[in-house]
Structures are given as structure tokens and as C-alpha cells.
Amino acid sequence: MNILIRQAHLSDLVYVYKICLKTGFNGTDATELLSDEYIIGHFFAAPFIIFETDACFIVEKDRLFLGYIVGTSFTGEYNKWLNTKWLPVLRKRYTLAMRPKSDFEKLLINLINNDSVLPDFLVKYPSQLHIDLMPEIQGIGFGRKLIHTFIMRMKEKKSTGVHFAVGAQNIKAIGFYKKIGFKEIKAIGDVIFMGMIF
């Protein structure tokens, strides 16, 4: 299978939004849960590419986009930008007065309307990532390759560790992350934070 992993570019955003939608609900399609198909990508994918493009990577085959890993080398700087430059604009579009289509969309609206808070484990895990793969390349090694590529870039940027959040009910993903060396850092409600020190 001739699949390319390459650094992201701003022109990839439209495809990243589609992948985020199709994989955004614990690895499954979130389309039927959302009244606005772009809301999920607005929070979980696009801002990373806009803020720190060289920390993000795309998987493609013959111009067909199959997945991505996005993130930031320094979460503190990213959160400051997110809270002051990105989320205030989205709040005008996704207000708390909106009637969400599902509990999942309600969660996204709440995330957008509240400042992103820095976790208390950033000293050890200053970077963060978010990864999504289309079903056709899940389970055949590309998740591992993307994470390896991302970690190598984080090391180049002098980061010492990375973290991410995963739904507690996403047992398959949690098992995969543990298998490749991530450990559970902290659980908050239905979210588990996992991380790795380089």
C-alpha cells in the first residue's frame, strides 16, 4: 500500500474537517450527532494546523486523505492563542443558547464557550496531540507511524513529553496507546489523559 505521510499545509484544512467529522465520535462517524458538521473540526483539528502547521502531519494516498495527527509543541502558548484569538470568534456562532442536536454537540458547544484550561501535568508533558484515521487504514500500523513522526518533530522542537485526551469508553484506542508506550496520567469524568515522556 503506497501511502504517504507528510507535513500538513493550510490547504489541507478542508480535508481535515471531513476526516474529523467521519472519525470524531470515539473513532466513528459523528455526522448524525451534529447540526453543524464543522463544529467538531473547529475545536479538535483546525486550530492546531493554523497555530503550528509544522507540528501537524497528513496521511494520503493518490490525493485521497486518510488521516492526520495534529498538535502543538507547547500547550501553554497554544492555549493562550486558542482562548484569545480562536474561541472568541467561534462563540459568536455557537452560543450557549443554541439547541444542540445531541449530547455530543452540547459538549462541543460547552468546550467552545469555556476557556481551555491548562492541565496540571504540563511540566512533564508540555506537548499535545490529536490523531484521527479513516477506517480503511486503522489497525495496519499507520497510527503508530504517525505518532512516531509527531514525536520526532516534538524532539526537534525541544519538547520532553506529550499528552492527549481520549474518551474513557474508547477501549480499543486506549489499548492501542498503552501498547505503544503511553500511560494513563489522569481521569476526569469520561475523559482519560494519557501521555509519554521522551
BAVOVO-22658 format. One record per residue: residue in one letter; x, y, z of N, C-alpha, C in turn. Coordinates in steps of 0.001 Angstrom, whole numbers, plus 500000, padded with zeros to 6 digits. Atoms other than C-alpha are relative to their C-alpha. Layout:
N
residu_n_x_n_y_n_z_ca_x_ca_y_ca_z_c_x_c_y_c_z
A_X_Y_Z_X_Y_Z_X_Y_Z
...
//
This chain:
198
residu_n_x_n_y_n_z_ca_x_ca_y_ca_z_c_x_c_y_c_z
M_500849_498807_500000_500000_500000_500000_500883_501240_500000
N_499158_498827_500166_501648_503216_498781_499346_501219_500648
I_500608_498908_499243_500645_505708_501468_501087_500956_500475
L_499033_498963_499664_502441_508982_502129_499623_500689_501305
I_500149_499157_498815_502893_510687_505490_500828_501253_499751
R_499307_498743_500293_503773_514353_505014_499542_501091_500955
Q_500367_498858_499166_503744_517650_506866_498733_500651_499459
A_501252_499341_500384_500391_519414_506834_500263_501370_499379
H_499990_498667_500601_499672_522582_504873_498611_500596_500224
L_501294_499361_499762_496902_525118_505370_498948_499596_498969
S_500956_500420_501030_495330_523946_502114_499373_498643_500302
D_500557_501296_499607_494672_520583_503797_498768_500136_500895
L_501030_499824_498972_492127_522096_506179_498644_499413_499620
V_501325_500483_500399_489009_521211_504181_499914_498481_500137
Y_499987_501456_499895_490027_517534_504123_500089_499555_501456
V_499875_500302_498573_490983_517543_507791_498639_500118_500686
Y_501349_499860_499447_487496_518815_508661_499159_498753_499704
K_500791_501180_500386_485961_515877_506770_500411_498773_500802
I_499515_501155_499241_488159_513298_508482_499585_500116_501465
C_500383_499784_498606_487465_514834_511889_498537_499656_500213
L_501429_500304_499918_483730_514563_511249_499754_498496_499922
K_500249_501420_500257_483904_510971_509975_500589_499074_501063
T_499359_500832_498972_486020_509745_512906_499839_500580_501404
G_499965_499188_498790_485148_512241_515630_499265_499505_501222
F_500731_500504_498832_482837_510222_517866_500580_498646_500391
N_499292_501210_499569_485171_507702_519517_500418_499129_498820
G_499518_500715_501167_486574_506775_516119_498945_499702_498958
T_501083_500260_500946_483190_506610_514386_499425_501318_499474
D_500585_498843_500674_481166_508979_512194_499094_500798_500946
A_500782_499121_499119_479753_511954_514131_498913_500769_499256
T_500894_499196_500830_477618_513288_511255_498591_500114_500565
E_501395_499998_499552_474224_512286_512642_499814_500638_501375
L_500085_499415_498663_475044_513794_516046_500099_501520_499991
L_499696_498574_500064_475725_517310_514793_499077_500743_499043
S_500775_499136_500898_473599_520087_513349_500928_500811_499114
D_498976_499304_500777_476794_521748_512107_501200_499072_499878
E_498950_501002_500189_479313_519352_510597_501403_500533_500235
Y_498668_499418_499840_482195_521792_511042_500391_500239_501458
I_499724_499626_498612_481906_522355_514789_501089_499140_500630
I_499024_500891_499386_483996_519325_515716_501418_500307_499525
G_498688_499642_500529_486872_520255_513413_500483_501350_500466
H_499648_498679_499477_486756_523840_514655_500700_499905_501354
F_499391_500108_498670_487744_522600_518103_501179_499028_500030
F_499019_501072_499823_489751_519397_517681_501097_499911_498943
A_499011_500198_501058_491704_519818_514445_500548_501295_499406
A_499548_498814_500734_491840_523119_512545_500903_500941_500800
P_499154_499023_499300_493264_525344_515302_501450_499563_500140
F_498616_500467_499902_496343_523142_515666_500765_500287_498712
I_499328_499783_501287_497146_523354_511947_500257_501486_499773
I_499835_498557_500180_496632_527117_511918_501067_500551_500932
F_499054_499474_499008_498670_527703_515072_501431_499507_499771
E_498652_500572_500097_501608_525364_514445_500018_498930_498892
T_500136_500888_501157_501470_523879_510961_501086_498929_499961
D_498906_500971_500108_504873_522188_511186_499984_498952_501100
A_500171_501054_498996_503685_520131_514159_498886_499034_499597
C_501154_500780_500461_500926_518514_512078_500352_499228_498735
F_499666_500874_501121_501030_515662_509573_498748_499351_499429
I_501113_500537_500765_498717_514208_506930_500373_498625_499451
V_499834_501279_500696_498270_510656_505602_499152_500057_498737
E_500776_499987_501237_497270_510443_501958_500495_498930_499027
K_499671_500928_501086_497206_508055_499011_499323_500504_498740
D_500527_499524_501276_496804_509350_495446_499023_501163_500196
R_500797_498801_499692_495432_512671_496787_498712_499694_500760
L_501124_500364_499134_492921_510785_498917_500477_500112_501444
F_499578_499741_498626_493159_511994_502516_499421_498938_500925
L_500397_501154_499198_493048_509136_505008_500175_500206_501503
G_499811_499783_498565_494081_510610_508348_500964_501139_500271
Y_499082_498930_499601_496130_513102_510297_500399_499834_501456
I_499667_499763_498600_497933_513840_513506_500301_501492_500104
V_499795_498566_499798_497761_517431_514719_500372_500219_501460
G_499619_499733_498621_499149_519037_517823_500815_501264_500122
T_499169_498836_499723_501398_521610_519366_501148_499597_500905
S_498833_500331_499184_504846_521535_520907_499901_500592_501401
F_500105_499354_498693_503963_523924_523743_498553_500384_500274
T_501429_499838_499733_500432_523656_525067_499673_501335_500648
G_500251_498719_499338_500730_526779_527202_499804_501128_499002
E_500104_498965_501022_501314_529045_524203_498764_499770_499121
Y_501166_500335_500824_498660_527213_522182_498703_500403_500708
N_501212_499664_499257_496031_527610_524916_499757_501503_500066
K_500136_498542_499954_496715_531324_525191_499434_500506_498682
W_500494_499611_501328_496194_531733_521435_498560_499530_499798
L_501336_500567_500165_493141_529461_521458_498959_500844_500729
N_500960_499276_499161_491447_531390_524253_499830_501459_499609
T_500083_498568_500312_492201_534879_522927_499723_500294_498530
K_500125_499738_501439_492191_534532_519129_498994_499104_499281
W_500808_500969_500748_490250_531421_518093_498592_499825_500578
L_501303_500291_499400_487454_530609_520548_499055_501208_500054
P_500938_498870_499954_486048_534168_520919_499210_500187_498703
V_500705_499886_501283_485157_534187_517211_498940_498905_499883
L_500945_501113_500080_483505_530758_517403_498812_500189_500938
R_501081_499805_499022_481443_531810_520425_498859_500849_499448
K_501052_499209_500637_479558_534278_518247_499100_499128_499137
R_500730_500917_500884_478464_531370_516057_499318_498884_500784
Y_500509_501121_499207_477971_528630_518647_499732_500482_501424
T_500323_499432_498699_476228_530270_521579_499404_498936_500918
L_500581_500923_499021_475082_528561_524762_498488_499929_499878
A_501454_500007_500211_471536_529438_523708_499582_499048_498872
M_500309_500939_501092_471783_527033_520773_499319_498745_500535
R_500626_501271_499644_469638_523917_520833_500783_498883_499322
P_499159_501025_500619_472099_521059_520280_499192_498790_499525
K_500654_501171_500570_471170_518020_518221_500205_498762_500873
S_499657_501164_499183_472778_515618_520703_500811_500441_501209
D_499134_499711_498853_474651_515436_523997_501425_500281_499544
F_498645_499796_500521_477845_515252_521953_500164_501425_499469
E_499921_498624_500494_477103_518542_520193_499929_500992_501165
K_500057_499148_498807_476196_520061_523564_501375_500099_500655
L_498643_500009_499451_479639_519038_524825_500913_500923_499196
L_499161_499162_500852_481323_520711_521845_499688_501485_500193
I_500397_498599_499777_479333_523926_522362_500550_500495_501334
N_499463_499622_498685_480352_523964_526026_501515_500177_499953
L_498544_499880_500122_484014_523388_525132_500375_501323_499342
I_499725_498759_500712_483925_526323_522739_499717_501220_500874
N_500413_498844_499204_482223_528619_525250_500681_500105_501358
N_499209_499907_498777_484663_527976_528069_501478_500009_499635
D_498564_499957_500274_488336_528879_528100_500620_498635_500252
S_499251_501239_499838_490610_525902_527619_500964_500169_501178
V_499203_499907_498772_492296_525265_530987_501246_499125_499877
L_498756_500762_500068_495899_524155_531254_499981_498862_501017
P_499931_501114_499050_496314_520701_532798_501168_500175_500961
D_498969_499830_498978_498452_520355_535906_501225_499113_499785
F_498864_500897_500258_500869_517890_534286_500881_500491_498850
L_499283_499485_501158_502364_520193_531623_501515_499999_500150
V_498542_499991_499816_505831_520239_533171_500607_498736_499389
K_499498_501269_500548_506282_516587_532236_499528_499744_498573
Y_500610_500293_501303_504020_516562_529171_499585_501313_499310
P_500334_498666_500509_504231_520033_527536_499309_500018_498638
S_500617_500043_501330_503115_518968_524045_498682_499245_500058
Q_501230_500787_500084_499760_517585_522972_499729_499614_498558
L_500325_500460_501344_498373_515679_520020_498537_499585_499909
H_501337_500535_500307_495112_514668_518384_500145_499248_498680
I_499814_500843_501176_495008_511819_515863_498673_499389_499564
D_501194_500631_500568_492257_510554_513548_500381_499274_498722
L_499756_500807_501196_492427_507777_510950_498682_499480_499461
M_501163_500593_500630_489793_506687_508476_500052_498479_500185
P_500042_501443_499720_488645_503060_508966_500907_499150_499118
E_499222_500836_500916_490498_501761_505905_501482_499910_500331
I_498598_500127_499609_493899_502449_507475_500164_499821_501517
Q_499900_500306_498571_493087_501636_511087_500482_498561_500175
G_499567_501352_499660_494850_498650_512588_501081_499412_499121
I_498942_500538_500870_497625_498352_509978_501307_500778_500143
G_498713_499402_499678_500375_500412_511562_500161_501491_499748
F_499819_498587_500328_499722_503952_510389_499810_500918_501204
G_500101_499226_498773_498649_505215_513792_501349_500065_500698
R_498669_500071_499383_501989_504076_515180_501006_500872_499232
K_499070_499219_500818_503866_505655_512249_499769_501499_500160
L_500304_498587_499816_502059_508976_512635_500496_500497_501353
I_499562_499595_498660_502754_509106_516364_501516_500079_500067
H_498535_499957_500039_506422_508278_515773_500481_501267_499291
T_499642_498797_500748_506636_511068_513172_499788_501251_500843
F_500314_498852_499154_504991_513513_515562_501020_500132_501133
I_499052_499957_498877_507276_512585_518467_501376_500465_499535
M_498709_499549_500535_510378_513029_516296_499993_501520_499799
R_500091_498548_500182_509163_516535_515413_500011_500718_501347
M_500012_499385_498674_508485_517310_519082_501404_500032_500598
K_498618_500022_499510_512024_516275_519964_500839_501075_499321
E_499303_498936_500728_513340_518589_517240_499666_501358_500586
K_500453_498739_499423_511330_521361_518901_500324_500098_501498
K_499506_500000_498610_512945_520513_522278_498921_499712_501037
S_501006_500436_499034_509809_519129_523874_500494_498743_500707
T_499568_501159_499210_510207_516474_526564_498883_498989_500247
G_501103_500930_499791_506775_514842_526560_498733_500486_499334
V_501248_499676_500691_503317_514724_525008_498823_499373_500728
H_501222_500541_499393_499764_514212_526256_498843_500158_499022
F_501228_499862_500774_496285_513844_524795_498849_499476_500842
A_501208_500466_499317_492715_513160_525877_499310_498963_499136
V_500749_501037_500704_490695_510082_524948_498764_499657_500827
G_501212_500376_499289_487149_509079_525816_500186_498697_500759
A_499819_501187_499162_487064_506558_528653_499342_498764_499394
Q_500708_501130_500609_484660_504400_526626_500680_499500_498730
N_499285_500404_501214_487076_504182_523689_501080_498976_500360
I_499108_501037_499479_488598_500950_524981_501042_499564_498979
K_499083_500437_501058_490150_499943_521649_501178_500965_499860
A_498944_498997_500147_492082_503215_521331_500913_500014_501220
I_499198_499987_498774_493219_503158_524963_500969_498822_500008
G_499145_501183_500070_494563_499639_524488_501153_500192_499028
F_498957_499725_500992_496473_500716_521381_501049_500940_500573
Y_499046_499026_499471_498032_503717_523114_500886_499389_501078
K_499195_500655_498962_499155_501641_526078_501033_499059_499378
K_499120_500960_500668_500663_499070_523726_501235_500681_499421
I_498849_499327_500607_502912_501677_522091_500738_500907_500989
G_499184_499332_498996_504122_503172_525357_499399_501166_500742
F_500644_498923_499244_501626_505772_526570_499457_499443_501313
K_500571_500413_498724_500419_505665_530155_498895_500958_500405
E_501077_499146_499508_497347_506997_531875_500559_500982_501017
I_499543_498948_499090_498074_510315_533592_498922_500343_501016
K_501074_499488_499149_494700_511352_534931_498661_499731_499341
A_501363_500163_500505_490978_510660_534562_499118_501093_500571
I_500952_498970_499580_488385_513439_534678_498673_499675_499347
G_501299_500377_500552_484813_512271_534255_500140_498901_498970
D_499942_500984_501080_484522_510428_530934_501245_500153_499126
V_498786_499747_500788_487926_511635_529713_501225_499474_500743
I_498732_500474_499459_491277_509956_530256_501126_500745_499297
F_498814_499377_500556_494502_511900_529766_501125_498966_500020
M_498883_500920_500119_497385_509800_528526_501225_500762_499555
G_498797_499287_500374_500997_510756_527997_501224_499124_499872
M_498708_500670_500158_504557_509809_527168_501105_501026_500195
I_498808_499167_499831_507878_511292_528297_501067_499475_499053
F_498979_500423_500970_510654_511265_525670_501342_499820_500697
//
